[in-house]
Each structure stands twice: as structure tokens, then as C-alpha cells.
Amino acid sequence: MAEKPRTLFDKIWDAHVVETLEDGTSLLYIDRHLIHEVTSPQAFEGLRAAGRKLRRPDATIGVVDHNVPTSADRLTAVNEPESALQIATLEKNVVEFGVPYIPLDDVRQGIVHVIGPEQGLSLPGMTLVCGDSHTSTHGALGALAFGIGTSEVEHVMATQTLLQKPAKNMRVTVNGTLPAGCTAKDIVLAIIGKIGTAGGTGHVIEFAGEAIRALDMAGRMTVCNMSIEAGARAGMVAPDQTTFDYVQGRPFAPKGEAWDRAVAWWSSLPSDAGAVFDKEVTLDAATIVPQVTWGTSPEDVLPITATVPDPASATDETRRAQMQRMVDYMGLVPGQKLTDVKVDVVFIGSCTNSRIEDVRAAAAVAQGRRVAPGVRAMVVPGSGLVKQQAEQEGLDKILLDAGFEWREAGCSMCLGMNPDKLTPGQRCASTSNRNFEGRQGPGGRTHLLSPAMAAAAAVTGHLADVRELV
Amino acid sequence: MKAFTTLTGVAAPLPMANVDTDKIIAARFLKTIKRSGLGKNLFADMRYKADGSENPDFVLNQEPYRQAEILIAYENFGCGSSREHAPWALLDFGIRCVIAPDFADIFHGNSFKNGILPIKLPREICEKLMEDAKMGSNARISIDLERQVVVRPNGEEIPFEVDPFRRHCLLNGLDDIGQTLQHAPSIDDYEAKRRAAAPWLFA
């Protein structure tokens, strides 16, 4: 009898089940564990209290990103005491438990979800976890990668496994060709707008179709990064030649004979013809217009050509109240054109959009233009290596000449827990992933968009349609 | 972990959908190396005014909801970040049970690991419980995990589903790690096979 056709997720899941318990919960083996300063201290403390060892330091790597300043003087400047304590705690813990660590003064330091793929630590077919919801990013390589809480961080440290039930399979197929001026960010925002922030709950999303295949690895990472914003447990793209070309030669990637064996296995992972998905969604890339969020949930997104919606148009009372709260919080007026919304700050960075391709996209718009008066525009590369590469290409010069700040690697203004944050009422065009109330600082107002669109907002001083600038 | 068997208490109504983890505990409060003490910053941006004083309009600043042990909310509760500080903050405030039509996956898992029971019930039932909760201390709600029922103030019993493994762990206050380590021989076996099949994943 022929084997039942399986999805990419099914194949990686099956290859990692250590044991399935009576009620269907499985012990799932974890190949790679990335740790950072914010969600690991209590896990290390738990190990210490129970007298347990960290099972596989060789499968684990630590880096600081959330709390670190991104100013040029950050190695010598005094950080906030609580942030400094979290960083010092991680540095003490990695020594005590023998975990490899990338320190702040290392050129490889950066956002954990940027450096994983960059170093070849994230590979096709593997299970990868981190105490951070945007771990879904690494699914772009064809890995099963998902965010976990601190109790699970401790569980992986102690056992190299997690207790899991298999997720359901969902496929989002994006057909056709993306129009000029649109990017991976516009694809994923359009998907979230269509399926909602709970559209993927309980599922792992496989992104498929011509428009996804056509994306480079950075674009695929942007799409997978935001699958958590659609509620999904993880996002994945089947590995292909684009993936292999990206991985080959990276420091932790397999080499020689091991490379050939790895590619042979990775090539068997794409979903079988006839594999069944519990949920299917289809989108036509050709219909996508550059996207921007207007509300305080990533699903509240519209084409840049649209106007601010009217809460009175809501179909039920909960939604009407929610829309009213969002319009009030965001300081918008129903019916106002999105392109008339002025911005105070532009943030280009975060694990969603801080790779070299993103910096290039921003620089292409910035070239020969100036940041509008009164606007603070910052570009924060995702890693020291992205920064170095950009400087080799002269992108830093283009951006600085245009009036952008060019900063050191870190999470920066994505989440308001380091010195880069909005002040109450400030409005930001941001390439990050969440527009929740207060996300970028208490009272801050966030509009999510692509790096090219963010650069367009910077040089015009308002949300703008980048297609009119290129 | 503290066992969860039965609970009778005040339920606070929070009639909002998409209550995200940044709302539950903002990132600026994550700079701690402890699990405790987060309760004072639970829902901080809704609970306090810009000058740090309490916002009297927010439910948890009103009596009897300062003593709430149950929270009633709407769809997609706990969406966003994986921060376990969200259930830590709820627990530190005194919340042991959240009832909503559905939950974001990571928050849902994190809750169980901290002795908080997340209960999924259909929207129309959550609306009824929301009305009950608005009656304050006159309307205590009971949860019986053994029997898997929510008991409304009028005595009506509402059954709920819960994952059997999670239920077992909660009822007995069991941590996962100790249980998993009983399977250490299986992990050793798997690891040996994995090392042979994918040696590039081992240093």
C-alpha cells in the first residue's frame, strides 16, 4: 500500500517524534535552541534550583538583542540597571551551563531571528525553538520553528524535547506575480488582513505558490516572521534551490559529504502531491497594493490608497467598540485618506525587516532625497554583519546623506524595552510586526508597512504610496 | 506548580477581543530575572493613568474586582508575544482562570504550565458569563476542573472541554520536566539515531 501523502510539516514532525504518549501528546525532539536575555533567566534559575544540567549546550546558542541600546557608544554607555542585570545574568548563565554565546562586541551579534539563518544555525528540516514568538521566522528555511514560553525554554534545556500535540495543516497559496512597489511585507499583511489575527490559530501555515517561490530568502523570512500575527503556531516555506543556495557555505551549515546527505534529505521534504490540508487559503499576488495598518491589530490593514474606516460601518457592537477605540487611540478621523496621515518617526528594522535586502530597499527610495523636516528616521540593521555588508555597499552613506540615523544591531524600536521608543502620541511608520497599543512605547502609534513604504513615509513626512516615488 | 481543583470567586468582566500580551504586560516590565512581582503591572496601560495613579474606569481598580480570581474576555485572548510574563502577571494579581471563546496558542500553553486554567466556551456563553461577572460579588462563579463544569451564580452548570494531559497535570500540580525525564531512555535512543542520520546537527 502506498504511503499516505504528507505535508512538509507532517514530515518534519514525524522525523522528530521521540515517543507518543497515551493521550496523543508527543515528546518532540528539538534540534536547535536559541536563547536571549529576556525569556531565559527564570529558566536557568529553574535548572539551577532543581540541580539539572542543560542537556545539549552544542545545540544551544545565546545572544543579547531585546534590551541592548543601538547607539554608537553602547559598549561603554551605561544601560538601564534592569536591562544591564538581564544581560549580565545571561552572560553568567552561558558560562555556568557551557552554552555558546555571541557577545555584544562581536560583529555577529544581532537579532536572534536574523543571526540564526545568517550563521547557518537554522537549517531546513530541523526543529528550532526560542523563547520569542517571532521564531516562526526560521520556517522560511523549511524548518519547523516556533516560539515558546519560559517554562518550555527550561523544558528544552533539561530534556532537549517538548511535550506537543501536532498542529493542524494550513496552506496559504499566493499565485501570480507581485506588482512593482510591493514586497513580501505587503504579501503577509494582505494575508493577515484576509484571514485575521486568529486565522491560523492551532495551525502551522505552509506558504506556497508562484509568488512565494519567487521571493528571496529575506522575503520568505518576512512572511514566516509574521505568521504568528495570523495566530499560527509556525509558518514554513518548502526548501528549494533558493534555500540551498542561501544555506551553503554558512558557518554552521553542513559541509562536504554531510552537505550532500543533508540536501538529499531536505529535497524530500516538500509536501507530497495529494497531501491534505485542514484549511486552504488562496491569494492573487497581482491584486496586492502596498499595505499599511491603520488600527492596533495587524489585521486592521488596508491598501495605502484607502481611507480610515468608520466604526459606524461595523457589523456588530464588539467590533464597533473595538474600531472606535482604535481610531481614538491612533488619533485618526474616519474617512481621512491614509496618505494624509503625517508621521513623526520612521523605524526601519526588527526581525521582520532588517536584513540587507531591506536596507537596500530603503536606500533605493532614500537615494537623492531628504527626510522630511521634523521627522526622525532610523535604520537599524538586524546584525553586525548586515551593518558591515551595507557599509561595504555604501548604503549607510546614502541613508545618512538623506538624513536617516544609521544605528547598531538590536531589536530597537520594535518593542519599547530598550532606549529606542516612542513618546506618548508619537506616530511611527514602522517595518516591525506589531501595532498593539503601547508596543513601541506607552501611547505610541504604530503603522506597519514595508521598508520601501517606510522610506517613502520618511521622505514625504506622511504615509505615502511608494509606487509614486519609484 | 500549585494544583488546580476547584475555584469559587469573583469574575472580572473584560469585554474585549484580541487582548494581546503587550496589553497584559508591556515589554518595559519584562526586565526582570524573577517570575514574581509582576501583578502590579498587569494591564498597566489600561489600569493606570500617565501620572501613575489608578484609572477608576478600569475594572480591576473597582470593588470587588480587585479580588477577582476569574477573568471573562472575548476572542483571541493572549495573542502576540510568547512572554510567559503574561500568565505570571495574571497569577501574581490573583487570576487563576480565564474564560474566553478562544485563546492564542502560546498563551494557552503557558497558562497551564503556571496553574492557570484557560477555558474555551462559545461566544454566547461568554456573553452570559460577562453579564454574571458584571454583578460583582453578588455573583460568584465556580469552576470544577474534576467535573469539567463552570457553575453560574444561578446554579446552571456549563460543561467545558480540556486536554486530558493538561487536566491531569493541573489537578495534581505536576510539572512537565519531571514527567519527561521519566522518558530519558527514549530520548537517549532517539538522539543516537538522530546523530547517525543527521550528524551535522551535532557538534
HADDOCK unambig.tbl for C-alpha pairs under 7 A between the chains (distance, minus, plus):
assign (segid A and resid 18 and name CA) (segid B and resid 186 and name CA) 6.43 0.50 0.50
assign (segid A and resid 18 and name CA) (segid B and resid 187 and name CA) 6.17 0.50 0.50
assign (segid A and resid 18 and name CA) (segid B and resid 190 and name CA) 5.85 0.50 0.50
assign (segid A and resid 19 and name CA) (segid B and resid 186 and name CA) 6.96 0.50 0.50
assign (segid A and resid 23 and name CA) (segid B and resid 165 and name CA) 6.94 0.50 0.50
assign (segid A and resid 31 and name CA) (segid B and resid 201 and name CA) 6.84 0.50 0.50
assign (segid A and resid 38 and name CA) (segid B and resid 30 and name CA) 6.80 0.50 0.50
assign (segid A and resid 38 and name CA) (segid B and resid 31 and name CA) 6.70 0.50 0.50
assign (segid A and resid 41 and name CA) (segid B and resid 33 and name CA) 5.27 0.50 0.50
assign (segid A and resid 42 and name CA) (segid B and resid 33 and name CA) 5.92 0.50 0.50
assign (segid A and resid 42 and name CA) (segid B and resid 34 and name CA) 5.92 0.50 0.50
assign (segid A and resid 42 and name CA) (segid B and resid 35 and name CA) 6.64 0.50 0.50
assign (segid A and resid 58 and name CA) (segid B and resid 202 and name CA) 6.81 0.50 0.50
assign (segid A and resid 58 and name CA) (segid B and resid 203 and name CA) 5.70 0.50 0.50
assign (segid A and resid 59 and name CA) (segid B and resid 202 and name CA) 6.98 0.50 0.50
assign (segid A and resid 82 and name CA) (segid B and resid 31 and name CA) 5.64 0.50 0.50
assign (segid A and resid 82 and name CA) (segid B and resid 32 and name CA) 6.75 0.50 0.50
assign (segid A and resid 83 and name CA) (segid B and resid 31 and name CA) 5.86 0.50 0.50
assign (segid A and resid 86 and name CA) (segid B and resid 31 and name CA) 6.66 0.50 0.50
assign (segid A and resid 86 and name CA) (segid B and resid 32 and name CA) 6.89 0.50 0.50
assign (segid A and resid 86 and name CA) (segid B and resid 33 and name CA) 6.46 0.50 0.50
assign (segid A and resid 131 and name CA) (segid B and resid 82 and name CA) 6.58 0.50 0.50
assign (segid A and resid 132 and name CA) (segid B and resid 81 and name CA) 6.71 0.50 0.50
assign (segid A and resid 132 and name CA) (segid B and resid 82 and name CA) 5.39 0.50 0.50
assign (segid A and resid 133 and name CA) (segid B and resid 81 and name CA) 5.16 0.50 0.50
assign (segid A and resid 133 and name CA) (segid B and resid 82 and name CA) 4.86 0.50 0.50
assign (segid A and resid 147 and name CA) (segid B and resid 82 and name CA) 6.13 0.50 0.50
assign (segid A and resid 148 and name CA) (segid B and resid 82 and name CA) 5.80 0.50 0.50
assign (segid A and resid 148 and name CA) (segid B and resid 106 and name CA) 6.60 0.50 0.50
assign (segid A and resid 149 and name CA) (segid B and resid 82 and name CA) 5.36 0.50 0.50
assign (segid A and resid 149 and name CA) (segid B and resid 83 and name CA) 5.83 0.50 0.50
assign (segid A and resid 149 and name CA) (segid B and resid 84 and name CA) 5.07 0.50 0.50
assign (segid A and resid 149 and name CA) (segid B and resid 110 and name CA) 5.99 0.50 0.50
assign (segid A and resid 150 and name CA) (segid B and resid 84 and name CA) 5.85 0.50 0.50
assign (segid A and resid 151 and name CA) (segid B and resid 113 and name CA) 6.85 0.50 0.50
assign (segid A and resid 155 and name CA) (segid B and resid 177 and name CA) 5.63 0.50 0.50
assign (segid A and resid 159 and name CA) (segid B and resid 181 and name CA) 6.80 0.50 0.50
assign (segid A and resid 198 and name CA) (segid B and resid 76 and name CA) 6.27 0.50 0.50
assign (segid A and resid 201 and name CA) (segid B and resid 104 and name CA) 6.47 0.50 0.50
assign (segid A and resid 201 and name CA) (segid B and resid 105 and name CA) 6.46 0.50 0.50
assign (segid A and resid 202 and name CA) (segid B and resid 105 and name CA) 6.42 0.50 0.50
assign (segid A and resid 229 and name CA) (segid B and resid 80 and name CA) 6.67 0.50 0.50
assign (segid A and resid 231 and name CA) (segid B and resid 104 and name CA) 6.36 0.50 0.50
assign (segid A and resid 233 and name CA) (segid B and resid 105 and name CA) 6.81 0.50 0.50
assign (segid A and resid 254 and name CA) (segid B and resid 200 and name CA) 5.42 0.50 0.50
assign (segid A and resid 258 and name CA) (segid B and resid 200 and name CA) 6.56 0.50 0.50
assign (segid A and resid 415 and name CA) (segid B and resid 27 and name CA) 6.45 0.50 0.50
assign (segid A and resid 416 and name CA) (segid B and resid 27 and name CA) 6.30 0.50 0.50
assign (segid A and resid 416 and name CA) (segid B and resid 28 and name CA) 6.38 0.50 0.50
assign (segid A and resid 417 and name CA) (segid B and resid 27 and name CA) 5.45 0.50 0.50
assign (segid A and resid 417 and name CA) (segid B and resid 28 and name CA) 4.68 0.50 0.50
assign (segid A and resid 436 and name CA) (segid B and resid 22 and name CA) 6.99 0.50 0.50
assign (segid A and resid 439 and name CA) (segid B and resid 22 and name CA) 6.45 0.50 0.50
